[in-house]
Amino acid sequence: MKKRFSIVLIIVLAIAVIAGCSGGNNGNTNSPPSPANSQPPANSDASDPPANEPAPDSPVVNDAKATISIAWVADEAYADLMTKNEIIKEKFPNVTFEFHVVGDLEKMVTAKEQIDIINYGDDGFLQLDQWGLLGDLTESIQAANIDLGTYPPELIERLKKLGPNGELYALPEITNPGKTFWAMVYNKDIFDKFAVSYPTDGMTWDEVIELAKNFNRTDGGVQYRGVEMMLNFDYLMYSINPEFKVTDGKIDLSDPKWKQIFTTSKAAYEANGGWLPWPGYPNNWPVDKTTAMYVGVTTPMLHDSQNFPDLNWDVVTFPSFEKGKPTVPLFLGTFVVPPTSKNKELALQVIQAFNSPELVAQKPGTDKWDNEILKTKNQNGFTNIPPSPFLQTLDIQKSKIWDVMRPLMEEYLTKNVDVNTILQRAQEGLQKNYDLAQNQ
């Protein structure tokens, strides 16, 4: 179990770095993908929902004397920024904060060490559940005078869906309200070179793929491509929101959207002349200048475009499957208060302070949304885009969906395997993992 968790954490942190986020993205409000079973990240800031407005600051000042032990997805520097600032000192003058990393959680559980807050992504809750670290916070939230109305209702409802009976295991982590890193950037020089019209907001995946066909060519000894996609299976799944049905313990992938994920990825692969690199992280796109469009986490361009002064680019919304209705993947970062905490109400008040507007404004990277280069770009491409309703329920996490689907997607793209065969093998692999998790 420990080895599996370590692998997950490495991937989570990797995507968090790419997304330019600092806390748990998975934390994922920030977060990639950050599946619990080998997925991308936690706070993997990957993109924050537009409705993810900061919760109003609580007027409560708690002078209780206590030690609050927090396990962070992020590093100690970020934890210090969150706990050693004047806002927190004024609100909780007698509270001492103890830093831990989430990678130590299993050891802490075994040793029965105090854990009061866990900063983690909602796509990793299965592991927390298996360690006995999830419990309904509804009564404690009421006792702590936390007004859930200060949070975007869709985020609270999303978290309640993780409980089999609507239990609320955590509060959201608020970061980058109204902004998202998930978008599609494009190289205007390549479009101009081949006299192709620029992409626009609200495009569908089919339209993007059709546009990409214009660029699969060699010119001056340089091979050009149309579109690069980050973590193609992952983000297409969030984009189309397929139904993951479990009836009497049996997984059912009959929803045609599962098939569409594979066929859409294959269409992009073929539009590029048999090219769709994995995992498709954004670092190379602005440097190589050979691919017309990039879809995924666009942090290097949105926050650090000064590093690419020769790149003539702009941005449009993340593609959708339904015309004019873009959504972005959401890996929601959270703050969990485990049932074993002896400071539940105080911990919840601390979380409320973490989510206060003035503290959110101090988080690393927040000021980068105000950079001069970004002001010249299409603001609609990354502002106020609704989050995808797709949620990695505990059933999906039990199936280890990334472990099963990613290799099958690679096989489908590169080998002559029928999509129905792929889906049958997917269902068998997911069922095997699910059964194992149920018997643990």
Buried (B, 14 or more C-beta within 10 A) or exposed (E): EEEBBEBBBEBBBBBBBBBBBBBBBBBBBBBBBBBBBBBBBBBBBBBBBBBBBBBBBBEEEBEEEBEBBBBBBBBEEBBEBBBEBEBBEEBBEEBEBBBBBBBEBBEBBEEEBBBBBBBBBBBBBBBBBBBEBBBBBBEBBEEBEBEBEBBBEBBBEBBBBBBEEEBBBBBBBBBBBBBBBBBBBBBEBBBEBEEBEBBEBBBBBEBBBBBBBBBBEEEEEEBBBBBBBBBBBBBBBBBBBBEBEBEEEEBEBEBEBBBBBBEBBBBBBBBBBEBBBBBBBBEBBBEEBBBBBBBBBBBBBBBBBEEBEEBEBBBBBBBBBEEEEBBBBBBBBBBBBBBBBEBBBBBBBBBBBBBBEEBBEBBBBBEBBEBEBBEEBBEBBBBEBBBBEBBBBBBBBBBBBBBBBBBBBBBBBEEEBEBEEBBEBBBEBBBBBBBEBEEE
